[in-house]
């Protein structure tokens, strides 16, 4: 009986540790929402590469961008960023976008460009 209780306590502790650490899983993008956000806000610059933005069809630029990883990209989209190619305005001018919306939009654009973000 003591072995069973000890085993149950160990199992609950392991589950608790995995849950508190995020379980090791990666966030999965909602590409449908990403397209909606892109169509609403990102398309103005990213469709053809206005003001130094990476055009949706510019795979080489998206590979360069993807190499930074999603954490950095989401931070740049959220707070704005000035780089060698131009300026990313705060939230890409999508003032009502959430962090999840931005993540989804970035993921959608990289998916359309045919690139995968660095880990």
C-alpha positions as a Python dict, from the first residue, in 0.01 Angstrom:
ca = {
    (1, 'X'): (0, 0, 0),
    (2, 'X'): (284, 242, 86),
    (3, 'X'): (445, 172, -252),
    (4, 'X'): (122, 262, -432),
    (5, 'X'): (87, 588, -239),
    (6, 'X'): (452, 673, -301),
    (7, 'X'): (407, 599, -672),
    (8, 'X'): (93, 817, -689),
    (9, 'X'): (265, 1107, -510),
    (10, 'X'): (564, 1079, -746),
    (11, 'X'): (335, 1079, -1049),
    (12, 'X'): (147, 1387, -927),
    (13, 'X'): (475, 1569, -861),
    (14, 'X'): (603, 1484, -1210),
    (15, 'X'): (282, 1612, -1370),
    (16, 'X'): (304, 1928, -1159),
    (17, 'X'): (662, 1994, -1266),
    (18, 'X'): (582, 1942, -1633),
    (19, 'X'): (280, 2168, -1612),
    (20, 'X'): (473, 2446, -1437),
    (21, 'X'): (747, 2427, -1699),
    (22, 'X'): (502, 2449, -1986),
    (23, 'X'): (522, 2076, -2054),
    (24, 'X'): (793, 2124, -2313),
    (25, 'X'): (536, 2183, -2584),
    (26, 'X'): (562, 2463, -2834),
    (27, 'X'): (284, 2708, -2904),
    (28, 'X'): (93, 2615, -3215),
    (29, 'X'): (-8, 2898, -3446),
    (30, 'X'): (-363, 2947, -3564),
    (31, 'X'): (-288, 3013, -3931),
    (32, 'X'): (-650, 3101, -4006),
    (33, 'X'): (-633, 3379, -3746),
    (34, 'X'): (-288, 3470, -3876),
    (35, 'X'): (-428, 3521, -4226),
    (36, 'X'): (-711, 3734, -4087),
    (37, 'X'): (-462, 3954, -3897),
    (38, 'X'): (-235, 3970, -4203),
    (39, 'X'): (-528, 4073, -4424),
    (40, 'X'): (-635, 4334, -4169),
    (41, 'X'): (-302, 4495, -4079),
    (42, 'X'): (14, 4336, -4218),
    (43, 'X'): (-76, 4327, -4586),
    (44, 'X'): (-25, 4701, -4629),
    (45, 'X'): (352, 4663, -4596),
    (46, 'X'): (427, 4293, -4628),
    (47, 'X'): (237, 4220, -4950),
    (48, 'X'): (491, 4397, -5172),
    (49, 'X'): (762, 4503, -4926),
    (50, 'X'): (667, 4864, -4857),
    (51, 'X'): (905, 5071, -4640),
    (52, 'X'): (1161, 4793, -4615),
    (53, 'X'): (917, 4527, -4491),
    (54, 'X'): (984, 4173, -4609),
    (55, 'X'): (748, 4103, -4899),
    (56, 'X'): (549, 3786, -4851),
    (57, 'X'): (719, 3634, -5157),
    (58, 'X'): (1076, 3727, -5054),
    (59, 'X'): (1189, 3392, -4915),
    (60, 'X'): (1550, 3503, -4863),
    (61, 'X'): (1440, 3791, -4638),
    (62, 'X'): (1202, 3565, -4447),
    (63, 'X'): (1482, 3313, -4392),
    (64, 'X'): (1693, 3596, -4247),
    (65, 'X'): (1401, 3701, -4027),
    (66, 'X'): (1312, 3346, -3921),
    (67, 'X'): (1670, 3289, -3803),
    (68, 'X'): (1603, 3529, -3513),
    (69, 'X'): (1343, 3292, -3363),
    (70, 'X'): (983, 3350, -3269),
    (71, 'X'): (1056, 3501, -2928),
    (72, 'X'): (1255, 3786, -3085),
    (73, 'X'): (1013, 3830, -3374),
    (74, 'X'): (712, 3852, -3146),
    (75, 'X'): (896, 4108, -2932),
    (76, 'X'): (982, 4316, -3241),
    (77, 'X'): (623, 4303, -3363),
    (78, 'X'): (485, 4391, -3021),
    (79, 'X'): (718, 4679, -2932),
    (80, 'X'): (838, 4789, -3275),
    (81, 'X'): (1182, 4753, -3427),
    (82, 'X'): (1425, 4950, -3638),
    (83, 'X'): (1656, 4737, -3851),
    (84, 'X'): (1882, 4769, -4152),
    (85, 'X'): (1590, 4738, -4395),
    (86, 'X'): (1340, 4970, -4229),
    (87, 'X'): (1105, 5010, -3938),
    (88, 'X'): (847, 4776, -3792),
    (89, 'X'): (593, 4995, -3611),
    (90, 'X'): (464, 4891, -3271),
    (91, 'X'): (212, 4610, -3324),
    (92, 'X'): (250, 4675, -3696),
    (93, 'X'): (-14, 4947, -3645),
    (94, 'X'): (-267, 4682, -3536),
    (95, 'X'): (-349, 4851, -3206),
    (96, 'X'): (-614, 4595, -3109),
    (97, 'X'): (-399, 4290, -3185),
    (98, 'X'): (-307, 4060, -2898),
    (99, 'X'): (29, 3887, -2858),
    (100, 'X'): (-138, 3570, -2987),
    (101, 'X'): (-264, 3760, -3293),
    (102, 'X'): (89, 3880, -3366),
    (103, 'X'): (231, 3529, -3318),
    (104, 'X'): (-32, 3391, -3555),
    (105, 'X'): (33, 3662, -3816),
    (106, 'X'): (411, 3610, -3806),
    (107, 'X'): (359, 3235, -3831),
    (108, 'X'): (122, 3281, -4124),
    (109, 'X'): (366, 3502, -4314),
    (110, 'X'): (655, 3262, -4258),
    (111, 'X'): (435, 2971, -4364),
    (112, 'X'): (339, 3154, -4684),
    (113, 'X'): (704, 3241, -4750),
    (114, 'X'): (798, 2875, -4700),
    (115, 'X'): (1029, 2919, -4402),
    (116, 'X'): (1044, 2784, -4046),
    (117, 'X'): (1151, 2993, -3748),
    (118, 'X'): (1466, 2902, -3556),
    (119, 'X'): (1418, 2747, -3214),
}
